Amino acid sequence: MTEPVLPTALAFARHGHAVFPVNWPVEHKGRLICSCGSELRGRPCSKNAAKHPYGKLAPHGLRSATTEAGIIKHWFGYQAPQANLGVVTDRLVVVDVDPRHGGDESFAAIEREHGELPPTWRVLTGGGGEHILFGCPDDIEVTSFAAEQMEKAPLGPGIDIRARDGYIVAPPSRHISGRPYAWSVDHHPKDVDLAPAPDWLIARLQARISSSAGDIAPNKEPLPSDFWERLTRQPITEYRDMAAARIAGHLFRHHCDYMLALGLLHAWNSAWCKPPLGYYELARIVDRIAGREAERIERQLGLADEERATDGATTLRRGPRATA
């Protein structure tokens, strides 16, 4: 018998982490498929199977998430008790280790450099990886990213970060393989507290925030064409929000009009995201990146004004140059 999701959903909500229903594996002709039914319509979910928001109850994806106990009980206790559990990571920093892409080797290198990570909540994922959960300081912003969508991932190949504008699938959800997501025996929330993210981890991630969102410095070499081809000319099934942020950042850095960028992102989303991001979710991503770009320009203008003022003051102190 499958362990109910409701108690864990309520526990996350009590800690201030919003939750929402995620699709789950169902049996069809002797094998497991995603409950969304895409495969029955000839469009398999691929890597995103049993991981994407359950549209009937979470039509806006993670923007439909809540900490309201009454809604959570209605969702997981009555309307969809079989659903997987999505947890919004806006107040978390989750180190997502994927051994299939070299995550184990990257994680071992991290621990050799910084020592063993402090005790905190850990989840063994149904796909054979691990989620290591940390609390994110209130005054710090860390953005989610996918290592495979970056030229040089901050923590190495196979290690993604789920934080702001992201979510994870939490225990006791079921993977499309049939295996459950489970708390690590020595890192269960009943036995250890949620530790704050180590200072070195925050510093390392913040040092790469701008590049992970597509903010390319003027003196930096442009990303190769095959990188953009991977983002814009083939299906994106995981970390679609991060891909959208990078494309939006690239467009705004190249002075693309807001409405044109928004339209291009919606067209890309419809054609290549499997399944597509929700309309409002994508608009919020574009708004966030546009706001960040505006702040960057304002900072540059402010620095330019300061430099001009400094140069003017220096000229006044020196007085007019003597002429021969």
C-alpha positions as CSV (number, residue, x, y, z in Angstrom):
1,M,0.0,0.0,0.0
2,T,1.3,3.4,-0.9
3,E,2.2,5.8,1.9
4,P,-0.2,8.9,1.9
5,V,1.3,12.2,0.8
6,L,-0.9,14.4,2.9
7,P,1.0,14.3,6.2
8,T,4.3,15.3,4.5
9,A,2.5,18.0,2.5
10,L,1.1,19.5,5.7
11,A,4.5,19.3,7.4
12,F,6.2,21.2,4.6
13,A,3.5,23.8,4.8
14,R,3.9,24.3,8.5
15,H,7.6,25.1,7.8
16,G,6.5,27.8,5.4
17,H,7.1,25.8,2.1
18,A,4.2,26.0,-0.3
19,V,3.1,22.7,-1.9
20,F,1.0,21.6,-4.9
21,P,-0.1,18.3,-6.6
22,V,2.2,16.8,-9.2
23,N,1.3,14.0,-11.7
24,W,2.0,10.5,-10.7
25,P,2.8,7.1,-12.3
26,V,-0.2,4.9,-13.4
27,E,-0.2,1.4,-14.8
28,H,-1.1,1.0,-18.4
29,K,-0.8,-2.3,-20.3
30,G,1.7,-3.7,-17.8
31,R,3.9,-0.6,-17.5
32,L,3.9,2.7,-15.8
33,I,3.1,6.0,-17.6
34,C,2.4,9.5,-16.4
35,S,-1.1,10.2,-15.1
36,C,-1.3,13.3,-17.4
37,G,-2.2,10.9,-20.3
38,S,0.2,12.5,-22.8
39,E,1.6,9.2,-23.8
40,L,-1.9,7.9,-24.7
41,R,-2.1,10.9,-27.1
42,G,1.2,10.1,-28.7
43,R,3.3,12.6,-26.8
44,P,5.4,10.9,-24.1
45,C,6.5,13.0,-21.1
46,S,10.1,11.7,-21.4
47,K,12.2,12.8,-18.5
48,N,9.4,14.9,-17.0
49,A,7.0,12.0,-16.5
50,A,5.3,12.0,-13.1
51,K,7.2,15.2,-12.2
52,H,5.2,18.0,-13.7
53,P,2.2,19.9,-12.1
54,Y,-1.2,18.2,-12.1
55,G,-3.1,20.7,-14.3
56,K,-6.5,20.1,-12.9
57,L,-5.5,21.3,-9.4
58,A,-2.4,23.3,-10.2
59,P,-3.3,25.1,-13.5
60,H,-0.5,27.7,-13.0
61,G,2.2,25.2,-12.0
62,L,4.1,26.1,-8.9
63,R,2.2,29.5,-8.8
64,S,-0.8,27.4,-7.7
65,A,1.1,26.2,-4.6
66,T,-0.1,27.1,-1.1
67,T,0.6,26.7,2.6
68,E,-3.1,26.8,3.4
69,A,-3.9,23.6,5.3
70,G,-7.5,23.5,4.3
71,I,-6.7,23.6,0.6
72,I,-3.9,21.0,1.0
73,K,-6.2,18.6,2.8
74,H,-8.8,19.1,0.0
75,W,-6.2,18.4,-2.6
76,F,-4.3,15.4,-1.1
77,G,-7.0,14.1,1.2
78,Y,-10.0,14.2,-1.2
79,Q,-9.4,15.3,-4.8
80,A,-6.2,13.6,-5.6
81,P,-4.8,11.5,-2.7
82,Q,-2.7,9.5,-5.2
83,A,-0.9,12.6,-6.5
84,N,2.8,13.2,-6.1
85,L,4.0,16.1,-3.9
86,G,5.6,19.2,-5.3
87,V,7.4,21.5,-2.9
88,V,8.2,25.1,-3.9
89,T,11.9,25.9,-3.2
90,D,11.8,29.7,-3.0
91,R,12.9,29.5,0.7
92,L,15.3,26.6,0.1
93,V,18.5,25.8,-1.6
94,V,18.3,22.2,-2.8
95,V,21.5,20.5,-4.1
96,D,20.2,18.0,-6.7
97,V,22.8,15.2,-7.3
98,D,22.2,13.2,-10.5
99,P,24.7,10.2,-10.8
100,R,23.6,9.6,-14.4
101,H,25.4,12.8,-15.4
102,G,28.4,12.6,-13.2
103,G,26.9,14.1,-10.1
104,D,28.5,11.6,-7.7
105,E,32.0,12.6,-8.9
106,S,31.2,16.3,-8.7
107,F,29.8,15.9,-5.2
108,A,32.9,14.0,-4.0
109,A,35.1,16.8,-5.4
110,I,33.0,19.4,-3.5
111,E,33.4,17.6,-0.2
112,R,37.1,17.2,-0.8
113,E,37.3,21.0,-1.3
114,H,34.9,22.2,1.5
115,G,34.6,19.2,3.8
116,E,31.5,17.2,4.6
117,L,28.2,19.1,4.3
118,P,26.4,19.8,7.6
119,P,23.6,17.5,8.7
120,T,20.3,18.5,7.1
121,W,17.3,17.0,5.4
122,R,18.2,14.6,2.6
123,V,16.0,12.7,0.1
124,L,16.9,9.6,-2.0
125,T,15.1,10.3,-5.2
126,G,13.2,7.7,-7.2
127,G,15.6,8.2,-10.1
128,G,18.6,7.1,-8.1
129,G,19.9,10.6,-7.2
130,E,19.8,12.7,-4.0
131,H,18.3,16.0,-2.9
132,I,20.1,17.8,-0.1
133,L,17.9,20.5,1.4
134,F,19.2,23.7,3.1
135,G,17.4,26.8,4.3
136,C,18.0,29.9,2.2
137,P,18.7,33.1,4.2
138,D,15.9,35.7,3.9
139,D,18.1,38.4,2.6
140,I,19.8,36.2,-0.1
141,E,18.5,35.4,-3.5
142,V,19.6,32.1,-5.2
143,T,18.1,31.1,-8.5
144,S,17.5,27.6,-9.8
145,F,19.6,26.3,-12.6
146,A,20.3,23.1,-14.5
147,A,23.9,22.1,-15.0
148,E,23.3,20.6,-18.4
149,Q,22.0,24.0,-19.6
150,M,25.3,25.8,-18.6
151,E,28.7,25.9,-20.2
152,K,30.4,25.5,-16.8
153,A,28.1,24.5,-13.9
154,P,29.0,26.1,-10.5
155,L,29.0,22.8,-8.7
156,G,30.2,20.6,-11.5
157,P,28.4,18.3,-14.0
158,G,25.4,16.4,-12.7
159,I,24.6,18.8,-9.8
160,D,21.6,21.1,-10.3
161,I,20.2,23.7,-7.9
162,R,16.6,24.2,-7.1
163,A,15.9,27.4,-5.3
164,R,13.9,30.6,-6.3
165,D,11.3,29.9,-8.9
166,G,11.8,26.1,-8.7
167,Y,10.3,23.1,-7.0
168,I,11.2,19.5,-6.1
169,V,9.2,16.3,-6.0
170,A,9.2,15.2,-2.3
171,P,8.6,12.0,-0.4
172,P,6.7,9.8,-0.4
173,S,6.0,10.5,-4.1
174,R,6.6,7.8,-6.7
175,H,9.0,8.0,-9.5
176,I,7.9,6.9,-13.0
177,S,10.2,3.8,-12.5
178,G,7.9,2.8,-9.6
179,R,10.5,3.5,-6.9
180,P,9.5,5.9,-4.1
181,Y,11.2,9.1,-3.1
182,A,12.3,8.5,0.5
183,W,14.0,10.3,3.4
184,S,17.6,9.3,4.0
185,V,17.7,7.2,7.2
186,D,20.2,9.5,8.9
187,H,18.7,12.8,7.6
188,H,15.0,12.5,8.3
189,P,13.3,15.8,9.4
190,K,12.2,14.0,12.6
191,D,15.9,13.5,13.5
192,V,17.8,16.5,12.1
193,D,16.9,20.2,11.6
194,L,16.9,21.9,8.3
195,A,20.4,23.5,8.2
196,P,21.1,26.9,6.7
197,A,23.0,26.8,3.4
198,P,26.8,27.0,4.1
199,D,28.4,30.4,3.4
200,W,30.7,28.9,0.8
201,L,27.7,27.4,-1.1
202,I,25.8,30.7,-1.2
203,A,28.9,32.6,-2.3
204,R,29.6,30.1,-5.1
205,L,26.1,30.2,-6.3
206,Q,25.7,34.0,-6.2
207,A,28.9,34.4,-8.1
208,R,27.2,32.6,-11.0
209,I,23.6,34.0,-10.6
210,S,23.9,36.5,-13.4
211,S,25.3,34.1,-15.9
212,S,22.8,31.4,-15.1
213,A,20.0,33.8,-15.9
214,G,21.5,34.8,-19.2
215,D,23.1,38.0,-18.0
216,I,26.2,38.0,-20.2
217,A,28.8,40.6,-19.4
218,P,29.7,42.9,-22.3
219,N,33.4,41.8,-22.3
220,K,32.5,38.1,-22.2
221,E,32.8,35.8,-25.2
222,P,29.3,35.0,-26.6
223,L,28.0,31.6,-25.9
224,P,28.5,29.1,-28.8
225,S,25.7,28.6,-31.3
226,D,25.3,25.0,-30.4
227,F,24.4,26.0,-26.8
228,W,21.5,28.2,-28.1
229,E,20.6,25.4,-30.5
230,R,20.1,23.0,-27.6
231,L,17.9,25.6,-25.9
232,T,15.8,26.7,-28.8
233,R,15.7,23.9,-31.4
234,Q,15.0,20.8,-29.4
235,P,12.4,19.7,-26.8
236,I,13.0,20.9,-23.3
237,T,11.5,18.6,-20.7
238,E,13.3,19.5,-17.5
239,Y,14.1,22.9,-15.9
240,R,12.0,24.7,-18.6
241,D,11.8,27.8,-16.3
242,M,15.6,28.1,-16.3
243,A,15.8,27.7,-20.1
244,A,13.2,30.5,-20.4
245,A,15.2,32.8,-18.1
246,R,18.4,32.3,-20.1
247,I,16.7,33.1,-23.4
248,A,14.9,36.1,-21.9
249,G,18.2,37.4,-20.5
250,H,19.9,37.0,-23.9
251,L,17.2,38.9,-25.7
252,F,17.1,41.8,-23.2
253,R,20.9,42.0,-23.2
254,H,20.7,42.5,-26.9
255,H,18.2,45.4,-26.6
256,C,15.1,43.4,-27.6
257,D,11.8,45.1,-27.1
258,Y,9.8,43.7,-24.1
259,M,6.7,42.8,-26.1
260,L,8.8,41.2,-28.8
261,A,10.8,39.2,-26.2
262,L,7.5,38.1,-24.5
263,G,6.0,37.0,-27.8
264,L,9.1,35.1,-28.9
265,L,9.2,33.3,-25.5
266,H,5.6,32.3,-25.8
267,A,6.2,30.9,-29.3
268,W,9.3,29.0,-28.1
269,N,7.4,27.7,-25.1
270,S,4.5,26.4,-27.2
271,A,6.9,24.7,-29.7
272,W,9.6,23.3,-27.6
273,C,8.6,23.0,-23.9
274,K,7.2,19.6,-23.1
275,P,4.8,20.3,-21.4
276,P,4.6,24.1,-22.0
277,L,5.0,26.4,-19.1
278,G,1.8,28.1,-17.9
279,Y,1.0,31.5,-19.5
280,Y,1.3,33.4,-16.3
281,E,4.3,31.5,-15.1
282,L,6.2,32.3,-18.3
283,A,5.1,36.0,-18.1
284,R,6.4,36.2,-14.6
285,I,9.8,34.8,-15.6
286,V,10.1,37.4,-18.4
287,D,9.0,40.2,-16.0
288,R,11.6,39.1,-13.5
289,I,14.5,39.0,-16.1
290,A,13.3,42.4,-17.6
291,G,13.4,43.9,-14.1
292,R,16.8,42.5,-13.4
293,E,18.1,43.9,-16.7
294,A,16.6,47.3,-15.9
295,E,18.3,47.3,-12.5
296,R,21.6,46.5,-14.2
297,I,21.3,49.4,-16.6
298,E,20.3,51.8,-13.8
299,R,23.4,50.7,-11.9
300,Q,25.6,51.3,-14.9
301,L,24.1,54.7,-15.5
302,G,24.6,55.6,-11.8
303,L,28.2,54.5,-12.0
304,A,28.7,56.6,-15.2
305,D,27.1,59.6,-13.5
306,E,29.5,59.2,-10.5
307,E,32.5,58.9,-12.8
308,R,31.5,62.0,-14.7
309,A,31.0,63.9,-11.5
310,T,34.4,62.7,-10.2
311,D,36.1,63.7,-13.4
312,G,34.4,67.2,-13.3
313,A,35.5,67.7,-9.7
314,T,39.1,66.7,-10.6
315,T,39.1,69.2,-13.5
316,L,37.9,72.0,-11.2
317,R,40.6,71.2,-8.6
318,R,43.3,71.2,-11.3
319,G,42.0,74.4,-12.9
320,P,42.4,75.2,-16.7
321,R,45.4,73.8,-18.5
322,A,48.1,76.3,-19.4
323,T,48.6,77.0,-23.0
324,A,51.9,77.6,-24.6
